[in-house]
Amino acid sequence: MKPSTLPAPAATGGPALEVEGLCVDLRTPSGTLRAVNGVGFSVCKGRTLALLGESGCGKSMTALSIVGLLDPTAEVTGGSVRVSGTDVLRLGQAGRRKLAGPVLSIVFQDALTALNPVQPVGRQLAEPFRIHRGLSRRDAREKAVELMTRVGIPEPRLRARAYPHQFSGGMRQRLLIAMAVALDPDVLIADEPTTALDVTVQAQIMRLLRDLQTERDMALVLITHDLAVVAQRADDVVVMYAGNVVETGPVAEVFSRPRHPYTKGLLDSVPEHAVRGGPLPAVPGSPPELSAVPSGCVFQARCPLAEERCARERPPLMSVGASRSAACHFSEELDRA
């Protein structure tokens, strides 16, 4: 396939996005570090998959790898990323640019830095229509106003002439979402889309994403560390730790019967389980530095089930039931606990 060729539509019922064995290395003054190690998952159109884990676990690095926006110091060193059946890692820059918008799009967590501060928002929203669909300046502007109306921007025709700093944080996030869905992508990645927003606005943004996903039948990859958002909005979950996938499966099953100690620790840390006047439950310790990820189980230093075997042998991600996997030597024992 030529680099500039767009992927064909995915077969009905097949994954819109398939990630297999994705590895990303970071070049640092002290050497090369593995930031993402063999990550894999898939999501079909109309469904939501959440990437869940603590800060620094590799969630955002995975997202940036998929859309081709890695920092120059980072490099994809293995695996494949198939969007609508085509491995986008094999596309050249021209192919990537044609892919961005009509097939694959991303919503960043910091709307103020993601939007161009010196251009009116209406011009920024109109740009995808001019580049990808060849619309005139006037027609593209009308499309931009329609998008602003759809995502709930008041007085859209007037506000289209405003600049990003003249909008609230919630309104800027709505503008980013409008830009991301402008060309009806097959796959939308939302990287912490409610960061730094108050609870009410967070709920509004998540409802907007859900409504747009339903209208346009998009596959949604939601990157978050918010367990409540995952429980309410996602169909499936991939739990990451130290750049590795440690558990996957349908959200309801994973949250009700976790098969990895890290997942269980996260769920037990929800404040509703705390005793009044007592300490808040938490996973003890901290994730390892990328330069010090252990050769055995990546979670061994914080795991209450860890034994000598965990230090010697890294557990593979194995099936633990229909549509579920976990990377733990003692997942069966955890299930019976």
Secondary structure, 3 states (H helix, E strand, C coil): CCCCCCCCCCCCCCEEEEEEEEEEEEEECCEEEEEEEEEEEEEECCCEEEEECCCCCCHHHHHHHHHCCCCCCEEEEEEEEEECCEEHHHCCHHHHHHHECCCEEEECCCHHHHCCCCCCHHHHHHHHHHHHHCCCHHHHHHHHHHHHHHCCCCCHHHHCCCCHHHCCHHHHHHHHHHHHHCCCCCEEEEECCCCCCCHHHHHHHHHHHHHHHHHHCCEEEEEECCHHHHHHHCCEEEEEECCEEEEEEEHHHHHHCCCCHHHHHHHHCCHHHCCCCCCCCCCCCCCCCHHHCCCCCCCHHHCCCCCHHHHHCCCCCEEEECCEEECCCCHHHHHHC
